[in-house]
Amino acid sequence: MSGPEAWARAIAFAADNDGSPTLDTVVTHVRDAIYEAGFISRSRITSGLKEAYRPLGVNEPLLRDRIDAALNLLLASGDVDEFTTGAGRGYGGTPPRLVHWGGETAALLGVSACGSGVVRRLPAGAPDGDAAVKISLSAELGRPEWRNALVELGGMDAPDGDARTLYFYAQALAASGERYSLDEPNAVAVVSGRGEFFGRADPSPSGRWQRVDREGCFPAAIHRGYSHKNVVLNVAGVDTRLWQPPSRDVWRWIVVGQTLSLGDPVFRYDPSRQILDFLTPPPQQAERVALITGRQEATWSWKLDPSAFAEIAALMGSPGSAFSEPPRKTSYP
């Protein structure tokens, strides 16, 4: 056995076909470094892995990309938290907990020496490790993020509603937003089509993306140079106005709400294959459920059991669910 092979075995290094570390390997090493240090900066993670992988000839730009992807997954799952310090971004582990959703497995999140992989899973009946507390997936998720966004924007909480409530409130904000000119029709695409295929806003609209051709209130993408921003566009005759949500995730929840308001589904689930397909850009909270409970099969497509699907269905809603009247615009003192 050569020196590099022995070193790879010593540090549990698994390689792709091109010799680069697998994402699972980088996730495990990054997570172990964070848990061992208690708190560690982004720069120390990068320098530490560069040094550890140096005998294996790993491409440094590729490694940086893998570290970014690994940190994004660890943050998305809830294994670590990100903090901003004077020295830049830093990361610390979250409290250990065993998350159950009624399936055959449970997800181990937070500081624990047990398990490996992007998401560590144990049999649902396995004993708790490292004093991990048992909690339900719904308790781990908390309130639907569309509700939090609604309240933060000045709307009234709607515990019995769904993301349509946020969409209707966004309509009111867009109707009184800043003016926008439609003199460059190719610079804006709106989500106004119907059907399952969501498509792209650029380089030319496809799927549910369309050019502005009628009045209404639509989630939209506006192109400026080499960048674009996600907005909500309100077209009323010659008066066109827009409002920009505070984040892309809020915009995605608005797309969910608009889709439900049209009577269209936001996901498709095949129980025989246990495959879930998101039909709109999935909000982070819904993607987190899929990450914790399932296995990604393709873009916006996950394999997960019926219990996990029920959590996503409750979170995102369905067009046939009971729903209250659109809320009036209000604000808190």
N, C-alpha and C positions, 0 to 999 in steps of 0.2 A: 504494500500500500504506500502510495506517494505521500509526501509531506502535506500538500494541499488537501488530499483526500482524507488524511487523518485529522486535519484541522476542521474540515467540513463536518466530519462525524462528531468531533468533540463539541462543536457549537450547535449541533442539530440543524445544519444548513442543508436545505433541500433546493435543488436547482431546476429551473425550466430547461427546455431543450437548448436554449442559447447560452446556458451557463449562469444566467442571472438568478438571483434569489426569488423563489416563489413569493407571492403576496402573503400567503400563510406564514412563511418563515419570517418575513419582515414584521408582520403584525405581532407575532409571538415575541420576537426580540425587542421590539419597541415597547410592548406592554410590560415585559419583564424588567426592562430598564427603568420605566416609570415607577413600577411598583417597588423595585429595590431601592431607588433613590428617594421615594416619597414625593419629591417634586423635582422636575428636571426641565431645563430649557430646550427649545427646539434645536439650537446650535449644538448643544452637548449630545443630543440624540444623533444628529447627523455625523458629528466628528467621531463619536464612539463606534457607530456602525461602519464608517469608512475604514477605521483602523481594524475592526474585527474582520471585515471582508477583504482587506488588502491582499492577504496571501492567496486569495481566490480569484484575483484579477477582475473584480466586478466593475462595470462601467459606472462612473460616478454620476453623470447626468441621469442615467436610468435609475440609479439608487435613490437620488433625490426625489424622482417621481414616485417611486415605490414608497418612500417614507411619507410623502404627502398623502398618498392613497391609504396607507396604513393608519395614519393619524385620523384621517377623515372617517374611516370605518370604526375606529375605537371611540371617537366622539359620537358617531351616529348610534352605535349600539348602547352607549352609556357606560363603557368600561372606564373611561377617563374624562376629566374635565379640563378645559383650556382656560388659562389665566393670562392676563396682559401685565407685564412687569416693565420696569425701566430697562431691562436687558432684552426685551422682546417677549415673544410668546413662550409660555411654560405650561407644563402638564402635570397633573396629579391624579392618582387613582381615586375612584369613587368607593363608597362603602360596599362590602360584599353582600350580595343577595341572590337568591335562587328564584327566578321568575317562572311562574306556572301559568298556563292558559288552558288546561284541560286536555292537552295532548299527551303523547307517550313520552315526550322529553320535556326538560326544563332548561332554561338558559342561565348559566352562571355569569353574573356581571360583577364588576368591581374587583377590589384587591383580593386575590386568592392565588395560591400556587397550583391549584387544580386545573387540569384541562389545557388544551391548546387549540389553535385554529382561530379563524376570524371571529367566530362566536363560539364560546365553549358551551357544549350541551351535555347534559347528564340524563340518565333515565329519570322519569318523573318521580319514581319512588326511591331514588337514591338518597342516602343520608346527607344532611347538610355538611358542607365542608368549610373549614376555617371560620366557624361561627356565622356562616351566611344566614341571613334571615329569609324566610319564605314569604314571598308576596305574589299577588296576582298580577297579570299583565296589565289589567285595567288600572290597578293602583300604581304601577310603574309609569304608565303613560300620563295619568292625570287627566285634566280637562282637555277636550279637543282644542287644538291650537286656534281654530277659527274663532272660537268663543273668546279666547284671550285677546286675539287681534281685534275683535269687535269692540270689546270694552276699552282697550288701549286707544282705539281711534275715536272714542267718545260715544259709542252706541250702548244700548242697554243689553245686559246679559240675556241670553235666550236658551236656557237649559233644555227646553222641549223642542228646539228647532234643529236646523242643520245648517250647512254652509250656504244655503240660499239666503239666510238672514244676513250674512256678511256681504253677499253679492248685492242684495237690495240696498244695503247701507252704502256700499261703494258707488252704486248708481247715484245716490244723493250727493255724495262727495264729488263725483265727476261732473254732475250737472252744474255745480257751482265752482268748478275748478278753473284753472288757467285756460285762456283761449288757445286754440290750435288751428293752424291753417292747413287745409287739404289741397293747397296749390301743388304739392308734390305727391300725387296719389301713390307713386311707387315707394314712397318712404315709410308707409304705414300699412300694416296688415292687421286685420281684426279677426277674432275668433267668432265667426258667425255662421259657419257651415254646420251641417248635421252629419251624423254617422259616426262609426267607431274609429276611423283612421284620423288621428290628430294631425299628423303632417308637420310641416316646417313653415316658419314665417319668412325664411330667406334661403337661397337667393331669390326665389319666387314663391308665392303662397302655394301650399298644397294641403290636401286633407281638409280639416276644418278651418284652416286659415283662408281668408278671402280679402280682396281689396274692398275698400269702403264703397258700398253701392246703395245704401239705404239708411234711414234714420234708426236710431236705437242706442243702446248702451252696451259696449263690448269690451272684454279684455283685449288688449292690443299690444303690438310691438312696433316701436318707432325706431327707424334706422337713421343714425347720424354718423356719417363717415364710416369708420370701421367698427363702430360699436352700436348697440341698440339698448333701449330701455323698455321695460314692461310697464304698461300703464293701463288705465281704464278710460276708454274714450266714449264721450257722450255726443251724439250727432242729432241735432234738432234743427232741421231746416238749414239755414246758412250759418247757424251758430254751433260751432264745434268746440268742445272743451275737454280737458283731460285732468286726471288725477293720478299721481304716481304712488302706488302702495309703498310702505316702508321697507319691504323686502320682497325678494322673488318668491319666498315661501307663502307670504300673504297673497301675492298675486295668484299663485297656484290654487290656494283655497278659493279664491274668487272664481277661477275657472271651474272648479268643482261645483260651486254654487250656481253659476250660470248654466252649466250643463244639466244639473238637476232641475232647474227652473224651466228648462225646455222640455222636460220629460224624458231625457236621455240618461242612460246608465253611465257611471264613471268607472266601472270595472266589469269584468266578466270572469266567472269562476266555473271551471269544469270539475265537478266533484268526483267523477270517475277517474280522472287523471290527477286530481288535486292541483290543478294549475290555475293561478290567478293572473289575469292580464289587466294592468291599469290602462284605462282608455283616455285618461287625461294625464298631464304631467303630475305625478304623485307628490303630494305634500310630504315634508320631511317626516312627520309623525307617522303617516301611513307606511312610508318606506322603512321606518324604523321597526314597525311591527313585522314587516316582511323579512327584514334582516335578522331580527332576533329569533323568529320562529321558523323560517323557511330557508330555501336554497334558490339562488337566482339562476334561472334557466336562460334568459335573454334580457335585452333591454325592456324594462317595465313588465317583465314576466317572472313569476316566482312559483316554486312548488311548495305548498304548505298545506297542513291538515285542516279539516273543516272547522275545528275550534279556533285556530288562528285566523282563518278567513272570517269567522263571525266577528272577531274583534275589529278587523278592518272595515267590514260592512257597517258595524255600529258607528265607527268613527267617521266614515265618509258619507254615509247615507245612501238612499235609493230614491228614484223619482216617485215611487208609489207610496213612500212613507208619509205618515200624518205630518202636517206642517201648518204652523200658524200664519196669520196675515203678515205681509211685509211690515217691518218696524218703521216707526217715524224717526226722523233724525233728532237726536237729543244729545245733550252734553252734560257732563257732571260739573258742579261748581268747583 
